[in-house]
Amino acid sequence: MTEQTLSIIKPDAVERNLENEIKLFFENNNLKIVKSKKVKISKDEACQFYKVHQTKPFYNDLCNYLSSGPIIVMILEGENAVLHNRKLMGATDPKKAEKGTLREKYGISIDKNSVHGSDSVENGKIEINFFFK
């Protein structure tokens, strides 16, 4: 089934000019980029975006990080886009990510893991609306 999901190229990857390589990776793996834009969000916006994690110990660091520099937000579309994108991203910890995944290739650490992807179709809709109202 064709779905849409949100993908974010995080500050560490934008800073290293990996935007085109990451976009090409998605396209070469059957995910169409429907919309894309570069934005800089405030810490308050990052906290709102990540509020699903607000009870977790890493929440504040996550919000500080996402708001630390420009990010690229994209709507990806394709067959089972949510699961497909998550497989392409790899594990949150780049050291544990499968060979050839985005996080294995570009991730610096568990915190600076280069990309974000929605974890469900429902959250994908919420996250897409957050950036593309």
N, CA, C and O atoms as CSV, one atom per row, in Angstrom:
chain,resi,resn,atom,element,x,y,z
A,1,MET,N,N,0.837,-1.190,0.000
A,1,MET,CA,C,0.000,0.000,0.000
A,1,MET,C,C,0.880,1.252,0.000
A,1,MET,O,O,1.860,1.333,0.740
A,2,THR,N,N,0.522,2.215,-0.830
A,2,THR,CA,C,1.269,3.465,-0.893
A,2,THR,C,C,0.975,4.304,0.340
A,2,THR,O,O,-0.181,4.527,0.699
A,3,GLU,N,N,2.041,4.762,0.980
A,3,GLU,CA,C,1.944,5.585,2.194
A,3,GLU,C,C,2.859,6.782,2.066
A,3,GLU,O,O,3.705,6.869,1.176
A,4,GLN,N,N,2.653,7.708,3.001
A,4,GLN,CA,C,3.575,8.832,3.144
A,4,GLN,C,C,4.160,8.795,4.539
A,4,GLN,O,O,3.511,8.347,5.485
A,5,THR,N,N,5.387,9.266,4.661
A,5,THR,CA,C,6.064,9.352,5.946
A,5,THR,C,C,6.921,10.612,5.967
A,5,THR,O,O,7.292,11.142,4.920
A,6,LEU,N,N,7.226,11.079,7.157
A,6,LEU,CA,C,8.116,12.234,7.286
A,6,LEU,C,C,9.538,11.738,7.476
A,6,LEU,O,O,9.784,10.772,8.198
A,7,SER,N,N,10.457,12.404,6.825
A,7,SER,CA,C,11.873,12.145,7.018
A,7,SER,C,C,12.547,13.477,7.317
A,7,SER,O,O,12.218,14.506,6.728
A,8,ILE,N,N,13.490,13.435,8.240
A,8,ILE,CA,C,14.278,14.630,8.554
A,8,ILE,C,C,15.751,14.300,8.386
A,8,ILE,O,O,16.243,13.296,8.902
A,9,ILE,N,N,16.444,15.160,7.657
A,9,ILE,CA,C,17.905,15.110,7.639
A,9,ILE,C,C,18.325,16.055,8.760
A,9,ILE,O,O,18.120,17.267,8.685
A,10,LYS,N,N,18.915,15.474,9.793
A,10,LYS,CA,C,19.206,16.204,11.027
A,10,LYS,C,C,20.415,17.149,10.890
A,10,LYS,O,O,21.167,17.071,9.918
A,11,PRO,N,N,20.587,18.046,11.886
A,11,PRO,CA,C,21.653,19.066,11.803
A,11,PRO,C,C,23.052,18.533,11.496
A,11,PRO,O,O,23.793,19.159,10.738
A,12,ASP,N,N,23.427,17.381,12.074
A,12,ASP,CA,C,24.790,16.878,11.820
A,12,ASP,C,C,25.000,16.546,10.348
A,12,ASP,O,O,26.077,16.789,9.803
A,13,ALA,N,N,23.978,15.991,9.702
A,13,ALA,CA,C,24.092,15.609,8.292
A,13,ALA,C,C,24.011,16.830,7.377
A,13,ALA,O,O,24.687,16.885,6.350
A,14,VAL,N,N,23.178,17.816,7.753
A,14,VAL,CA,C,23.082,19.053,6.958
A,14,VAL,C,C,24.420,19.784,7.018
A,14,VAL,O,O,24.915,20.288,6.010
A,15,GLU,N,N,24.992,19.830,8.213
A,15,GLU,CA,C,26.285,20.500,8.422
A,15,GLU,C,C,27.387,19.868,7.568
A,15,GLU,O,O,28.303,20.557,7.119
A,16,ARG,N,N,27.291,18.558,7.349
A,16,ARG,CA,C,28.296,17.842,6.544
A,16,ARG,C,C,27.906,17.763,5.064
A,16,ARG,O,O,28.518,17.013,4.303
A,17,ASN,N,N,26.897,18.529,4.652
A,17,ASN,CA,C,26.457,18.587,3.248
A,17,ASN,C,C,26.084,17.222,2.667
A,17,ASN,O,O,26.472,16.884,1.549
A,18,LEU,N,N,25.328,16.446,3.442
A,18,LEU,CA,C,24.926,15.109,2.986
A,18,LEU,C,C,23.526,15.075,2.377
A,18,LEU,O,O,23.025,14.006,2.027
A,19,GLU,N,N,22.898,16.239,2.251
A,19,GLU,CA,C,21.516,16.318,1.760
A,19,GLU,C,C,21.310,15.562,0.451
A,19,GLU,O,O,20.411,14.726,0.354
A,20,ASN,N,N,22.132,15.849,-0.553
A,20,ASN,CA,C,21.931,15.235,-1.869
A,20,ASN,C,C,22.164,13.726,-1.839
A,20,ASN,O,O,21.431,12.974,-2.481
A,21,GLU,N,N,23.186,13.275,-1.094
A,21,GLU,CA,C,23.468,11.840,-1.007
A,21,GLU,C,C,22.306,11.099,-0.341
A,21,GLU,O,O,21.919,10.017,-0.784
A,22,ILE,N,N,21.753,11.684,0.724
A,22,ILE,CA,C,20.649,11.044,1.444
A,22,ILE,C,C,19.390,11.032,0.582
A,22,ILE,O,O,18.687,10.023,0.527
A,23,LYS,N,N,19.103,12.138,-0.087
A,23,LYS,CA,C,17.927,12.183,-0.967
A,23,LYS,C,C,18.049,11.145,-2.091
A,23,LYS,O,O,17.087,10.443,-2.401
A,24,LEU,N,N,19.215,11.057,-2.684
A,24,LEU,CA,C,19.467,10.096,-3.757
A,24,LEU,C,C,19.295,8.658,-3.236
A,24,LEU,O,O,18.767,7.799,-3.942
A,25,PHE,N,N,19.739,8.408,-2.008
A,25,PHE,CA,C,19.589,7.097,-1.378
A,25,PHE,C,C,18.112,6.716,-1.293
A,25,PHE,O,O,17.740,5.586,-1.611
A,26,PHE,N,N,17.269,7.664,-0.863
A,26,PHE,CA,C,15.821,7.390,-0.794
A,26,PHE,C,C,15.264,7.086,-2.176
A,26,PHE,O,O,14.552,6.100,-2.365
A,27,GLU,N,N,15.592,7.938,-3.141
A,27,GLU,CA,C,15.057,7.771,-4.494
A,27,GLU,C,C,15.525,6.461,-5.126
A,27,GLU,O,O,14.756,5.795,-5.819
A,28,ASN,N,N,16.781,6.093,-4.889
A,28,ASN,CA,C,17.319,4.832,-5.425
A,28,ASN,C,C,16.711,3.610,-4.737
A,28,ASN,O,O,16.854,2.484,-5.212
A,29,ASN,N,N,16.038,3.843,-3.623
A,29,ASN,CA,C,15.389,2.761,-2.873
A,29,ASN,C,C,13.866,2.897,-2.879
A,29,ASN,O,O,13.190,2.536,-1.915
A,30,ASN,N,N,13.341,3.427,-3.991
A,30,ASN,CA,C,11.893,3.468,-4.255
A,30,ASN,C,C,11.065,4.300,-3.285
A,30,ASN,O,O,9.908,3.974,-3.023
A,31,LEU,N,N,11.646,5.372,-2.748
A,31,LEU,CA,C,10.872,6.340,-1.979
A,31,LEU,C,C,10.946,7.670,-2.711
A,31,LEU,O,O,12.023,8.233,-2.908
A,32,LYS,N,N,9.789,8.154,-3.107
A,32,LYS,CA,C,9.694,9.406,-3.858
A,32,LYS,C,C,9.637,10.567,-2.864
A,32,LYS,O,O,8.905,10.513,-1.877
A,33,ILE,N,N,10.410,11.610,-3.131
A,33,ILE,CA,C,10.372,12.814,-2.298
A,33,ILE,C,C,9.287,13.727,-2.869
A,33,ILE,O,O,9.459,14.340,-3.923
A,34,VAL,N,N,8.160,13.803,-2.144
A,34,VAL,CA,C,7.006,14.566,-2.597
A,34,VAL,C,C,7.210,16.058,-2.331
A,34,VAL,O,O,6.892,16.897,-3.173
A,35,LYS,N,N,7.742,16.375,-1.154
A,35,LYS,CA,C,8.034,17.764,-0.781
A,35,LYS,C,C,9.289,17.756,0.067
A,35,LYS,O,O,9.580,16.789,0.771
A,36,SER,N,N,10.032,18.861,-0.016
A,36,SER,CA,C,11.259,18.992,0.761
A,36,SER,C,C,11.517,20.463,1.013
A,36,SER,O,O,11.302,21.299,0.136
A,37,LYS,N,N,11.985,20.781,2.228
A,37,LYS,CA,C,12.375,22.154,2.513
A,37,LYS,C,C,13.377,22.181,3.654
A,37,LYS,O,O,13.380,21.314,4.528
A,38,LYS,N,N,14.228,23.205,3.622
A,38,LYS,CA,C,15.203,23.407,4.690
A,38,LYS,C,C,14.590,24.399,5.666
A,38,LYS,O,O,14.099,25.455,5.268
A,39,VAL,N,N,14.621,24.047,6.964
A,39,VAL,CA,C,14.066,24.918,8.000
A,39,VAL,C,C,15.004,24.940,9.195
A,39,VAL,O,O,15.858,24.068,9.351
A,40,LYS,N,N,14.833,25.947,10.029
A,40,LYS,CA,C,15.532,26.030,11.322
A,40,LYS,C,C,14.422,26.200,12.339
A,40,LYS,O,O,13.689,27.188,12.304
A,41,ILE,N,N,14.295,25.241,13.247
A,41,ILE,CA,C,13.224,25.326,14.236
A,41,ILE,C,C,13.778,25.761,15.595
A,41,ILE,O,O,14.953,25.556,15.898
A,42,SER,N,N,12.912,26.360,16.398
A,42,SER,CA,C,13.293,26.800,17.741
A,42,SER,C,C,13.284,25.602,18.689
A,42,SER,O,O,12.764,24.537,18.356
A,43,LYS,N,N,13.859,25.788,19.858
A,43,LYS,CA,C,13.830,24.704,20.855
A,43,LYS,C,C,12.386,24.394,21.241
A,43,LYS,O,O,12.037,23.226,21.415
A,44,ASP,N,N,11.537,25.419,21.378
A,44,ASP,CA,C,10.123,25.193,21.709
A,44,ASP,C,C,9.437,24.328,20.643
A,44,ASP,O,O,8.671,23.420,20.966
A,45,GLU,N,N,9.723,24.621,19.376
A,45,GLU,CA,C,9.136,23.819,18.288
A,45,GLU,C,C,9.659,22.385,18.332
A,45,GLU,O,O,8.903,21.439,18.108
A,46,ALA,N,N,10.956,22.222,18.620
A,46,ALA,CA,C,11.534,20.882,18.719
A,46,ALA,C,C,10.885,20.108,19.868
A,46,ALA,O,O,10.607,18.915,19.744
A,47,CYS,N,N,10.648,20.797,20.983
A,47,CYS,CA,C,9.999,20.157,22.135
A,47,CYS,C,C,8.577,19.737,21.793
A,47,CYS,O,O,8.117,18.674,22.208
A,48,GLN,N,N,7.888,20.575,21.036
A,48,GLN,CA,C,6.529,20.248,20.593
A,48,GLN,C,C,6.574,19.041,19.643
A,48,GLN,O,O,5.758,18.127,19.757
A,49,PHE,N,N,7.525,19.045,18.714
A,49,PHE,CA,C,7.651,17.956,17.744
A,49,PHE,C,C,7.931,16.622,18.447
A,49,PHE,O,O,7.342,15.598,18.102
A,50,TYR,N,N,8.823,16.643,19.423
A,50,TYR,CA,C,9.251,15.419,20.111
A,50,TYR,C,C,8.486,15.158,21.406
A,50,TYR,O,O,8.944,14.374,22.237
A,51,LYS,N,N,7.323,15.803,21.597
A,51,LYS,CA,C,6.614,15.663,22.879
A,51,LYS,C,C,6.243,14.219,23.215
A,51,LYS,O,O,6.012,13.901,24.382
A,52,VAL,N,N,6.184,13.347,22.220
A,52,VAL,CA,C,5.932,11.921,22.451
A,52,VAL,C,C,7.037,11.312,23.339
A,52,VAL,O,O,6.822,10.285,23.982
A,53,HIS,N,N,8.215,11.952,23.367
A,53,HIS,CA,C,9.358,11.458,24.150
A,53,HIS,C,C,9.583,12.245,25.446
A,53,HIS,O,O,10.601,12.057,26.113
A,54,GLN,N,N,8.641,13.124,25.805
A,54,GLN,CA,C,8.897,14.055,26.909
A,54,GLN,C,C,9.184,13.407,28.267
A,54,GLN,O,O,9.764,14.055,29.138
A,55,THR,N,N,8.797,12.164,28.464
A,55,THR,CA,C,9.064,11.505,29.749
A,55,THR,C,C,10.415,10.782,29.755
A,55,THR,O,O,10.835,10.256,30.786
A,56,LYS,N,N,11.085,10.758,28.616
A,56,LYS,CA,C,12.342,10.010,28.512
A,56,LYS,C,C,13.533,10.891,28.913
A,56,LYS,O,O,13.498,12.108,28.731
A,57,PRO,N,N,14.582,10.271,29.456
A,57,PRO,CA,C,15.729,11.043,29.951
A,57,PRO,C,C,16.473,11.830,28.868
A,57,PRO,O,O,17.117,12.833,29.176
A,58,PHE,N,N,16.398,11.396,27.617
A,58,PHE,CA,C,17.125,12.056,26.531
A,58,PHE,C,C,16.335,13.200,25.874
A,58,PHE,O,O,16.833,13.848,24.954
A,59,TYR,N,N,15.111,13.443,26.347
A,59,TYR,CA,C,14.202,14.404,25.707
A,59,TYR,C,C,14.825,15.800,25.526
A,59,TYR,O,O,14.794,16.347,24.424
A,60,ASN,N,N,15.380,16.371,26.581
A,60,ASN,CA,C,15.927,17.724,26.504
A,60,ASN,C,C,17.093,17.805,25.515
A,60,ASN,O,O,17.181,18.747,24.727
A,61,ASP,N,N,17.988,16.811,25.560
A,61,ASP,CA,C,19.117,16.780,24.621
A,61,ASP,C,C,18.630,16.660,23.179
A,61,ASP,O,O,19.170,17.295,22.274
A,62,LEU,N,N,17.604,15.836,22.981
A,62,LEU,CA,C,17.028,15.636,21.655
A,62,LEU,C,C,16.478,16.958,21.099
A,62,LEU,O,O,16.695,17.291,19.934
A,63,CYS,N,N,15.770,17.695,21.944
A,63,CYS,CA,C,15.184,18.984,21.532
A,63,CYS,C,C,16.273,20.016,21.250
A,63,CYS,O,O,16.193,20.764,20.275
A,64,ASN,N,N,17.286,20.052,22.109
A,64,ASN,CA,C,18.413,20.972,21.885
A,64,ASN,C,C,19.095,20.662,20.560
A,64,ASN,O,O,19.427,21.565,19.792
A,65,TYR,N,N,19.298,19.376,20.302
A,65,TYR,CA,C,19.984,18.952,19.089
A,65,TYR,C,C,19.194,19.291,17.827
A,65,TYR,O,O,19.748,19.859,16.886
A,66,LEU,N,N,17.903,18.947,17.797
A,66,LEU,CA,C,17.103,19.190,16.589
A,66,LEU,C,C,17.024,20.681,16.263
A,66,LEU,O,O,16.903,21.062,15.099
A,67,SER,N,N,17.094,21.516,17.292
A,67,SER,CA,C,17.002,22.969,17.073
A,67,SER,C,C,18.382,23.630,16.948
A,67,SER,O,O,18.472,24.856,16.888
A,68,SER,N,N,19.449,22.835,16.907
A,68,SER,CA,C,20.811,23.392,16.906
A,68,SER,C,C,21.288,23.899,15.552
A,68,SER,O,O,22.305,24.590,15.484
A,69,GLY,N,N,20.593,23.578,14.491
A,69,GLY,CA,C,21.007,24.017,13.158
A,69,GLY,C,C,19.922,23.703,12.151
A,69,GLY,O,O,18.889,23.134,12.505
A,70,PRO,N,N,20.145,24.069,10.893
A,70,PRO,CA,C,19.140,23.787,9.857
A,70,PRO,C,C,18.916,22.287,9.694
A,70,PRO,O,O,19.823,21.477,9.880
A,71,ILE,N,N,17.685,21.946,9.341
A,71,ILE,CA,C,17.307,20.570,9.035
A,71,ILE,C,C,16.589,20.555,7.688
A,71,ILE,O,O,16.083,21.580,7.231
A,72,ILE,N,N,16.550,19.396,7.065
A,72,ILE,CA,C,15.782,19.212,5.829
A,72,ILE,C,C,14.610,18.311,6.182
A,72,ILE,O,O,14.805,17.184,6.635
A,73,VAL,N,N,13.392,18.803,5.978
A,73,VAL,CA,C,12.207,17.984,6.224
A,73,VAL,C,C,11.628,17.574,4.871
A,73,VAL,O,O,11.537,18.375,3.941
A,74,MET,N,N,11.239,16.298,4.793
A,74,MET,CA,C,10.745,15.760,3.522
A,74,MET,C,C,9.538,14.871,3.751
A,74,MET,O,O,9.423,14.202,4.777
A,75,ILE,N,N,8.642,14.877,2.781
A,75,ILE,CA,C,7.568,13.897,2.738
A,75,ILE,C,C,8.014,12.847,1.734
A,75,ILE,O,O,8.230,13.137,0.557
A,76,LEU,N,N,8.148,11.608,2.230
A,76,LEU,CA,C,8.502,10.489,1.368
A,76,LEU,C,C,7.251,9.679,1.087
A,76,LEU,O,O,6.382,9.533,1.947
A,77,GLU,N,N,7.168,9.153,-0.132
A,77,GLU,CA,C,5.999,8.375,-0.519
A,77,GLU,C,C,6.443,7.102,-1.218
A,77,GLU,O,O,7.387,7.102,-2.008
A,78,GLY,N,N,5.740,6.014,-0.911
A,78,GLY,CA,C,6.046,4.751,-1.575
A,78,GLY,C,C,5.302,3.604,-0.927
A,78,GLY,O,O,4.515,3.799,-0.001
A,79,GLU,N,N,5.560,2.400,-1.424
A,79,GLU,CA,C,4.968,1.184,-0.864
A,79,GLU,C,C,5.451,1.014,0.572
A,79,GLU,O,O,6.654,0.988,0.831
A,80,ASN,N,N,4.502,0.897,1.503
A,80,ASN,CA,C,4.849,0.711,2.919
A,80,ASN,C,C,5.968,1.673,3.342
A,80,ASN,O,O,6.958,1.265,3.949
A,81,ALA,N,N,5.790,2.943,3.010
A,81,ALA,CA,C,6.839,3.961,3.189
A,81,ALA,C,C,7.380,4.044,4.613
A,81,ALA,O,O,8.581,4.234,4.805
A,82,VAL,N,N,6.515,3.906,5.609
A,82,VAL,CA,C,6.969,4.034,6.998
A,82,VAL,C,C,7.989,2.944,7.331
A,82,VAL,O,O,9.103,3.244,7.759
A,83,LEU,N,N,7.613,1.702,7.135
A,83,LEU,CA,C,8.517,0.580,7.441
A,83,LEU,C,C,9.734,0.570,6.533
A,83,LEU,O,O,10.849,0.293,6.974
A,84,HIS,N,N,9.510,0.874,5.263
A,84,HIS,CA,C,10.617,0.889,4.303
A,84,HIS,C,C,11.650,1.946,4.707
A,84,HIS,O,O,12.851,1.675,4.684
A,85,ASN,N,N,11.193,3.143,5.076
A,85,ASN,CA,C,12.106,4.201,5.496
A,85,ASN,C,C,12.858,3.795,6.764
A,85,ASN,O,O,14.060,4.035,6.878
A,86,ARG,N,N,12.161,3.187,7.704
A,86,ARG,CA,C,12.810,2.786,8.961
A,86,ARG,C,C,13.904,1.738,8.703
A,86,ARG,O,O,14.954,1.752,9.345
A,87,LYS,N,N,13.641,0.841,7.765
A,87,LYS,CA,C,14.650,-0.160,7.401
A,87,LYS,C,C,15.861,0.507,6.739
A,87,LYS,O,O,17.004,0.139,7.010
A,88,LEU,N,N,15.603,1.489,5.871
A,88,LEU,CA,C,16.693,2.204,5.200
A,88,LEU,C,C,17.526,3.033,6.180
A,88,LEU,O,O,18.735,3.187,6.004
A,89,MET,N,N,16.858,3.573,7.230
A,89,MET,CA,C,17.582,4.382,8.218
A,89,MET,C,C,18.505,3.514,9.062
A,89,MET,O,O,19.644,3.898,9.328
A,90,GLY,N,N,18.026,2.351,9.484
A,90,GLY,CA,C,18.810,1.498,10.367
A,90,GLY,C,C,18.561,1.832,11.826
A,90,GLY,O,O,17.800,2.746,12.142
A,91,ALA,N,N,19.203,1.089,12.711
A,91,ALA,CA,C,19.029,1.263,14.152
A,91,ALA,C,C,19.431,2.670,14.599
A,91,ALA,O,O,20.284,3.312,13.986
A,92,THR,N,N,18.800,3.132,15.676
A,92,THR,CA,C,19.073,4.462,16.223
A,92,THR,C,C,20.563,4.651,16.510
A,92,THR,O,O,21.125,5.711,16.236
A,93,ASP,N,N,21.187,3.632,17.056
A,93,ASP,CA,C,22.623,3.669,17.347
A,93,ASP,C,C,23.382,3.242,16.091
A,93,ASP,O,O,23.291,2.085,15.680
A,94,PRO,N,N,24.130,4.164,15.476
A,94,PRO,CA,C,24.850,3.835,14.237
A,94,PRO,C,C,25.772,2.610,14.367
A,94,PRO,O,O,26.004,1.902,13.387
A,95,LYS,N,N,26.297,2.362,15.583
A,95,LYS,CA,C,27.181,1.211,15.794
A,95,LYS,C,C,26.416,-0.108,15.664
A,95,LYS,O,O,27.003,-1.150,15.372
A,96,LYS,N,N,25.090,-0.049,15.887
A,96,LYS,CA,C,24.259,-1.253,15.814
A,96,LYS,C,C,23.458,-1.320,14.510
A,96,LYS,O,O,22.755,-2.299,14.261
A,97,ALA,N,N,23.566,-0.283,13.685
A,97,ALA,CA,C,22.807,-0.227,12.432
A,97,ALA,C,C,23.379,-1.207,11.409
A,97,ALA,O,O,24.590,-1.400,11.305
A,98,GLU,N,N,22.467,-1.813,10.665
A,98,GLU,CA,C,22.853,-2.766,9.631
A,98,GLU,C,C,23.713,-2.095,8.562
A,98,GLU,O,O,23.518,-0.922,8.242
A,99,LYS,N,N,24.651,-2.842,8.021
A,99,LYS,CA,C,25.550,-2.348,6.974
A,99,LYS,C,C,24.732,-1.784,5.799
A,99,LYS,O,O,23.756,-2.392,5.360
A,100,GLY,N,N,25.143,-0.628,5.306
A,100,GLY,CA,C,24.499,-0.024,4.149
A,100,GLY,C,C,23.315,0.875,4.478
A,100,GLY,O,O,22.771,1.521,3.582
A,101,THR,N,N,22.898,0.932,5.760
A,101,THR,CA,C,21.797,1.828,6.131
A,101,THR,C,C,22.327,3.253,6.295
A,101,THR,O,O,23.530,3.473,6.434
A,102,LEU,N,N,21.414,4.203,6.277
A,102,LEU,CA,C,21.818,5.610,6.394
A,102,LEU,C,C,22.569,5.898,7.692
A,102,LEU,O,O,23.587,6.590,7.683
A,103,ARG,N,N,22.074,5.373,8.793
A,103,ARG,CA,C,22.721,5.657,10.075
A,103,ARG,C,C,24.083,4.964,10.183
A,103,ARG,O,O,25.007,5.506,10.790
A,104,GLU,N,N,24.210,3.781,9.603
A,104,GLU,CA,C,25.509,3.092,9.606
A,104,GLU,C,C,26.515,3.901,8.790
A,104,GLU,O,O,27.676,4.039,9.176
A,105,LYS,N,N,26.053,4.433,7.654
A,105,LYS,CA,C,26.949,5.180,6.758
A,105,LYS,C,C,27.284,6.577,7.278
A,105,LYS,O,O,28.430,7.016,7.185
A,106,TYR,N,N,26.280,7.280,7.829
A,106,TYR,CA,C,26.463,8.701,8.133
A,106,TYR,C,C,26.345,9.071,9.605
A,106,TYR,O,O,26.796,10.145,10.002
A,107,GLY,N,N,25.753,8.215,10.418
A,107,GLY,CA,C,25.552,8.537,11.826
A,107,GLY,C,C,26.868,8.689,12.568
A,107,GLY,O,O,27.818,7.947,12.319
A,108,ILE,N,N,26.922,9.651,13.479
A,108,ILE,CA,C,28.118,9.920,14.275
A,108,ILE,C,C,27.996,9.221,15.634
A,108,ILE,O,O,28.956,8.641,16.143
A,109,SER,N,N,26.787,9.293,16.206
A,109,SER,CA,C,26.534,8.732,17.535
A,109,SER,C,C,25.043,8.439,17.660
A,109,SER,O,O,24.264,8.721,16.748
A,110,ILE,N,N,24.659,7.874,18.794
A,110,ILE,CA,C,23.241,7.589,19.032
A,110,ILE,C,C,22.422,8.881,19.013
A,110,ILE,O,O,21.256,8.869,18.617
A,111,ASP,N,N,23.028,10.001,19.440
A,111,ASP,CA,C,22.356,11.301,19.432
A,111,ASP,C,C,22.408,11.950,18.056
A,111,ASP,O,O,21.403,12.468,17.569
A,112,LYS,N,N,23.570,11.919,17.438
A,112,LYS,CA,C,23.750,12.530,16.113
A,112,LYS,C,C,23.726,11.419,15.069
A,112,LYS,O,O,24.750,11.025,14.513
A,113,ASN,N,N,22.497,10.927,14.827
A,113,ASN,CA,C,22.357,9.773,13.936
A,113,ASN,C,C,21.842,10.136,12.544
A,113,ASN,O,O,21.377,9.273,11.799
A,114,SER,N,N,21.932,11.417,12.207
A,114,SER,CA,C,21.745,11.943,10.842
A,114,SER,C,C,20.328,12.014,10.285
A,114,SER,O,O,20.025,12.933,9.525
A,115,VAL,N,N,19.447,11.073,10.638
A,115,VAL,CA,C,18.104,11.072,10.052
A,115,VAL,C,C,17.032,10.699,11.074
A,115,VAL,O,O,17.295,10.004,12.056
A,116,HIS,N,N,15.833,11.174,10.817
A,116,HIS,CA,C,14.648,10.820,11.593
A,116,HIS,C,C,13.601,10.316,10.610
A,116,HIS,O,O,13.521,10.787,9.476
A,117,GLY,N,N,12.802,9.358,11.056
A,117,GLY,CA,C,11.673,8.896,10.259
A,117,GLY,C,C,10.501,8.582,11.161
A,117,GLY,O,O,10.686,8.104,12.281
A,118,SER,N,N,9.310,8.843,10.691
A,118,SER,CA,C,8.098,8.537,11.457
A,118,SER,C,C,8.069,7.058,11.811
A,118,SER,O,O,8.536,6.215,11.045
A,119,ASP,N,N,7.505,6.746,13.006
A,119,ASP,CA,C,7.481,5.352,13.447
A,119,ASP,C,C,6.158,4.647,13.176
A,119,ASP,O,O,6.025,3.455,13.456
A,120,SER,N,N,5.179,5.366,12.638
A,120,SER,CA,C,3.890,4.751,12.287
A,120,SER,C,C,3.191,5.631,11.252
A,120,SER,O,O,3.556,6.791,11.059
A,121,VAL,N,N,2.196,5.071,10.599
A,121,VAL,CA,C,1.415,5.844,9.620
A,121,VAL,C,C,0.735,7.019,10.327
A,121,VAL,O,O,0.717,8.135,9.808
A,122,GLU,N,N,0.171,6.760,11.527
A,122,GLU,CA,C,-0.529,7.808,12.293
A,122,GLU,C,C,0.433,8.947,12.653
A,122,GLU,O,O,0.126,10.119,12.434
A,123,ASN,N,N,1.610,8.591,13.212
A,123,ASN,CA,C,2.586,9.620,13.565
A,123,ASN,C,C,3.131,10.316,12.324
A,123,ASN,O,O,3.471,11.499,12.370
A,124,GLY,N,N,3.213,9.591,11.224
A,124,GLY,CA,C,3.649,10.192,9.966
A,124,GLY,C,C,2.729,11.347,9.568
A,124,GLY,O,O,3.193,12.410,9.156
A,125,LYS,N,N,1.426,11.123,9.695
A,125,LYS,CA,C,0.455,12.177,9.357
A,125,LYS,C,C,0.622,13.381,10.280
A,125,LYS,O,O,0.611,14.525,9.825
A,126,ILE,N,N,0.776,13.120,11.578
A,126,ILE,CA,C,0.961,14.198,12.560
A,126,ILE,C,C,2.240,14.972,12.266
A,126,ILE,O,O,2.246,16.203,12.272
A,127,GLU,N,N,3.322,14.242,12.007
A,127,GLU,CA,C,4.624,14.879,11.755
A,127,GLU,C,C,4.639,15.641,10.436
A,127,GLU,O,O,5.239,16.712,10.350
A,128,ILE,N,N,3.988,15.105,9.409
A,128,ILE,CA,C,3.898,15.824,8.129
A,128,ILE,C,C,3.134,17.133,8.331
A,128,ILE,O,O,3.542,18.180,7.830
A,129,ASN,N,N,2.015,17.066,9.072
A,129,ASN,CA,C,1.239,18.290,9.363
A,129,ASN,C,C,2.034,19.305,10.160
A,129,ASN,O,O,1.840,20.510,9.997
A,130,PHE,N,N,2.923,18.838,11.016
A,130,PHE,CA,C,3.742,19.739,11.834
A,130,PHE,C,C,4.597,20.632,10.933
A,130,PHE,O,O,4.724,21.828,11.192
A,131,PHE,N,N,5.179,20.067,9.889
A,131,PHE,CA,C,6.080,20.828,9.014
A,131,PHE,C,C,5.445,21.323,7.722
A,131,PHE,O,O,5.916,22.299,7.139
A,132,PHE,N,N,4.389,20.667,7.268
A,132,PHE,CA,C,3.753,21.015,5.991
A,132,PHE,C,C,2.269,21.218,6.200
A,132,PHE,O,O,1.456,20.435,5.710
A,133,LYS,N,N,1.912,22.261,6.925
A,133,LYS,CA,C,0.494,22.529,7.237
A,133,LYS,C,C,-0.258,22.942,5.986
A,133,LYS,O,O,-1.459,23.208,6.046
